[in-house]
Amino acid sequence: MTSINDAAIRRALVRYLANGGEDRDAAHEMYHDDAVLEFPQSGERFVGKQTIRDWREHYPSKTRFNLRRISGEGGTWIAEILISYDGGPWKFGIGLYRFRGDKVIHEAVYVMDGFDAAEWRAPWATRFDPLASIPAAEWREDRPFGLDIEREAVGSVPL
């Protein structure tokens, strides 16, 4: 059973992703003042809530997010997302979040393009829709979405 704190954290993450970077207050209310945001693939680190906010104020692209899955408990959470920059094709992303209390102290974001599955792996792989997701604004508590819908359709496939 999800605790009240876990439910509140899940809602905060969804609200953060649902605003698509446009509502600056919503995008930053979940951070501690000393939070750190990292993009490991580019080697960038933004230290402090105000620095994160300043960087986002100058971000040149319009972003949209779809949710594939959110999982976690306590102080560690993962958001599997799709992200589109300026209406372009969806890219795959993952956000790793560490919380101190009910606010983020560390966020690491990875984004990459998708790729076609290699045919030689077909005998062992079960295919799924890599774009299975919902706009973050359509998320409802206790209703499966994205990858979890497909998982339920085939039975209890491990995460």
ChimeraX attribute file (.defattr): number of C-alpha atoms within 10 A of each C-alpha:
attribute: neighborCount
match mode: 1-to-1
recipient: residues
	/A:1	5
	/A:2	11
	/A:3	10
	/A:4	9
	/A:5	14
	/A:6	19
	/A:7	16
	/A:8	13
	/A:9	24
	/A:10	21
	/A:11	15
	/A:12	19
	/A:13	21
	/A:14	22
	/A:15	19
	/A:16	23
	/A:17	23
	/A:18	22
	/A:19	18
	/A:20	21
	/A:21	20
	/A:22	15
	/A:23	12
	/A:24	15
	/A:25	12
	/A:26	16
	/A:27	21
	/A:28	19
	/A:29	15
	/A:30	20
	/A:31	22
	/A:32	19
	/A:33	17
	/A:34	13
	/A:35	22
	/A:36	20
	/A:37	22
	/A:38	19
	/A:39	15
	/A:40	12
	/A:41	11
	/A:42	8
	/A:43	7
	/A:44	11
	/A:45	15
	/A:46	17
	/A:47	15
	/A:48	17
	/A:49	21
	/A:50	16
	/A:51	17
	/A:52	20
	/A:53	16
	/A:54	12
	/A:55	12
	/A:56	16
	/A:57	12
	/A:58	8
	/A:59	11
	/A:60	10
	/A:61	12
	/A:62	13
	/A:63	17
	/A:64	21
	/A:65	25
	/A:66	27
	/A:67	26
	/A:68	24
	/A:69	19
	/A:70	19
	/A:71	12
	/A:72	15
	/A:73	15
	/A:74	16
	/A:75	17
	/A:76	16
	/A:77	20
	/A:78	20
	/A:79	21
	/A:80	20
	/A:81	26
	/A:82	25
	/A:83	23
	/A:84	17
	/A:85	14
	/A:86	11
	/A:87	11
	/A:88	11
	/A:89	12
	/A:90	18
	/A:91	16
	/A:92	20
	/A:93	20
	/A:94	19
	/A:95	18
	/A:96	17
	/A:97	21
	/A:98	20
	/A:99	20
	/A:100	15
	/A:101	12
	/A:102	17
	/A:103	19
	/A:104	27
	/A:105	21
	/A:106	20
	/A:107	20
	/A:108	18
	/A:109	16
	/A:110	15
	/A:111	16
	/A:112	13
	/A:113	10
	/A:114	13
	/A:115	6
	/A:116	5
	/A:117	10
	/A:118	7
	/A:119	8
	/A:120	8
	/A:121	9
	/A:122	10
	/A:123	7
	/A:124	7
	/A:125	10
	/A:126	7
	/A:127	8
	/A:128	10
	/A:129	9
	/A:130	12
	/A:131	17
	/A:132	18
	/A:133	21
	/A:134	18
	/A:135	18
	/A:136	21
	/A:137	16
	/A:138	11
	/A:139	19
	/A:140	11
	/A:141	9
	/A:142	8
	/A:143	8
	/A:144	14
	/A:145	20
	/A:146	22
	/A:147	21
	/A:148	18
	/A:149	16
	/A:150	16
	/A:151	16
	/A:152	12
	/A:153	9
	/A:154	8
	/A:155	9
	/A:156	10
	/A:157	10
	/A:158	5
	/A:159	7
